[in-house]
């Protein structure tokens, strides 16, 4: 039986809060990229199918979950492989925007990623780059988006940079972490980002993220979601309407509440509440 694929499609948009990147979500069939360069860095995550990529003299067949990092002005080409179908999400970032973001984040300034290899197998990096792109496309949860971007840039510097650059040393900050936890727990409706939260406590986003993860074992955003779900659980058990529960717990809308609840609890709020009725 002949395999039927959805029609090719490409979506482009600008993401001002993601280093002012140009984002792409694409689905391709039989497409071939001729050898070319960009004036931007290219951060791509393959989300389906197989794409054969050549960067300088290195060639690789890239599959779902693989990350491709190509600095500006580096020649590269690509062509469909396997059954001729592939999908990917891409961020195109200007070198100056990367440098400015590194400074705001609180890590060493870099205008180029300069990775040891353009082909990277790193589940955490893949997840963060995908998350940045998806959240930007649907305008979902700026806090999550800001954390995913920070983790992606930090991960590239820490684990994949050709020139080793020492990241700032972050010592234990128990007072800072307690204050941040109280801030997020006391205002479940807080619409913050990693940067705005760091500004509130007069630290860099890098220090806040590293100190919090070390002390709590969760990122600030993950902690906020956990606290929202804990409050929601109490209300669901008491018989509160599901729509009201999601709103009072700090979720932006019902689909957001249902998605996060199921991620943490394994069932929907409706199924969970039914067990206590």
N, C-alpha and C positions, 0 to 999 in steps of 0.2 A: 504494500500500500504506500502510495506517495505521501511523504510528510508535507503537511500544509503549515506554513508559517504566517503570522500576521504580516500585514503590509509594512514596508519600511517606513519609519517615521523618525523625525528629529525635532526636538524642542530646544530652543535657546532662550536664556534669560539672563539678566544682570542681577548680581547679588551684592548690593552695597555693603552689607554687614559681613561678608565673607571675603575680605581683602579686595572688595569691589571686583570680584571675579566674574567672568562670563561662564555661565553654567550650561552644560549640555546633557540631555538625556536622549540617547539614540538607539534605534533598532535597525540593523542593516542586513541586507541579503546580497551576497555576491559583490559587495563594494570593494574597490581598491583605492588606497591612498597612494598617489605618486610620491616620490621622494621630495620632501619639503622641510621648511622650518617655520617656527612661529616667533613672534616677538614677545610671546608670553611663555611662562612655564606651563606645562601640561601635566595634570594629575588625573589619571584615568583609573577607573575600577571596571573590570569586565564583570558583567552581571548575567551573562548567558552566552552559549555558543563558543566558538573558537576564532580568535583573531591572530594571525601571524604578523608579528611586528619586527621591524629591523631598525635598530638605533646604532648609528655609526657602523661598526663591524659586528655587532652582536644581534643575533636573531633568536626569537623565541615564539612558540605557540602559546598564547595566553588564554586561559579559561576562567570560568566563574570564580570570583574572589581574588584573582591576580591583580596586582597594582602595577601601573606603568608610570614612571616619573621621568619626564623629559624636560630638561632646562631650555630656556629660550635660546634660539639660534642653533640648536643641535639638530642636524639632519636626521630624518626618520621617514619610514614608509610603513604601510600596512596593507594587508589583503585578507579576505575571507579564507578560512581554512575549514577542515572538517566538512560539514554539510552546507557550508556557505553562509551560515546565519550567525550573527552575534549581536549582543546588546552591551552597552556601556554607559557609564556616567562619568562626566569629565568636568574639571575645574580649570579654567585658563586664568592665570594670575600674572600680573605685571611684576617684574623684578623689584621696582621701587615700592610697590604695595606690600610685597613680602617683607622687605626690609623694615618698612614702617610698622607692620604688624608685629614683627619680632620685638621691636623696641617697646611697643605697648604691652606685649605679653610679659616682658621681663626676661627674655632669653637673648643670647648673643645675636647681634644683627647679622643677617645674611641676605644677600641679593639673589643668590642661587642656591638650589638645594644640594647640588654636587653629590649625588648618591654614589655608592660603590658600584651599583648596577642599576640600570633603568628598570629592570624586572624584579619585582619584590613580592615575595610570598610572606605575608604578615597579616594574620587574621584581624588583629586589633586595628592596624592601620586601615585595612580594607573596610572594616565596619565603620570606622570614624569618617573616612572619606565618603562612603556611601551615605552615612547619616547626615553629613553636612549638605550634600547635594539634594537628598530627598526632602529634608526639612526645609531647605530653601525653596524648592519647587512648590510645595504645598503651604508654605509660610507657617510651618508648625513649630511651636515651642522655641522661641529665640534663646532661652537658657540652654536647652539641650544642644542647639546649633552652635552656640558659642563654645561650649565645652568640647564638642566633637572636633571643632576646628583647632582649638588649642592642643588637644591630645594628638591630632594628626601632625601638626607642625613640630611638637615636642618629640613625637615618635620618630619622625624623619631625622631630626637632629641627633637624637640619642642613639638610635639603632642602625641608621643607614647612611650617615654622612661619610663621605670619603675623607674629609679633613675633620678629625676628631675635635670637637669644641666642647669644653666642659660647661655643663649647665650649672646655674647658680646652686650653691649648697643651701638646702632648706632644712633647718633644724626643727625639732619638735616645737609646736606652738599650741600648747593645750588651751591657753586663755583665748587665743584667736578662734580656735575650733569650737570651743564652747559658745562663744558669742555668735558665731555664724550659725551654729545649730539652733540656738534660741531664736535668732532672726528668722530662719526659715520655718521653724516649728510654730512660732507665734503668729506668723502671717502666711497662711497657706495660699492666699491669693496673690502673693508678691509676684510681680512681673519683673524679674531681674535677669541679668545676664552675668556671665563670669566676670566681665569687666566692671559692670556697675556694682556688683557685690564687692569686688576687690577695692574699688574706690571708696565705698562706705567704710571699710576697715583699714584704709590707708596702707595697702600692700599691693604688690603686683599680682595679676591673675595667676602667674606661674607659682608664686609662693602660696597663694590661697589654695590652688588646686592640689599641689604636692602635699602641703601640710594637712589638709583635710583628708585626703585619701590615705595618708599614712596613719592618721589617728583613728579614723572611722572605718576604713576599709571600703568606703563608697565615695563617689564624687559628690560635690554639693548638689548637683541636679538630681542624682539618684537618691540622695537623702531626702530631698524635697518631695519626690514622687512617693517614696516609702511612707513619709509622714502623712501625705494626702490619702494614701490607701488605708493606713491605719485608722484614720478618722472615718473614712467611708465604711470600713468594716463595722465599726460600732453603730453607725447609723443604719446600715442595712440590717443588722441583727435586731435593732429596735423597731423595724418595720417602716422606716422612712421611705417615701417614694424614691425610686432610683434616679429619676431626673433631678430631683431636689438634692439628693445625696451627692451627685457629681458636682453640682454647682456649689454647694456649701463646702465641699472638700477642696475647692480651688482649681478644678479642671476647667479648661476653656470652653469645652462643649461636651455633649454626650458621647460622641465617637472617641474623643480623646480619653475620657474617663473609662469607657469600655475597653479600649485598647490597652491602656496601662494596667487596669485591674486584671485583665486576662493574662498579661505578661507576667505579673507577679503572683497571681493566685491560681492560674491554670484554668479558670472557669470565668464566665461572664458574671457581672453583678447580679443579673436575674437568676442565674443558676445558684449562685452563692446564697442569695436571700431566700430562695425557695427552701433551702435546707433548714432554715430557722423558722419557717412559718408553720 
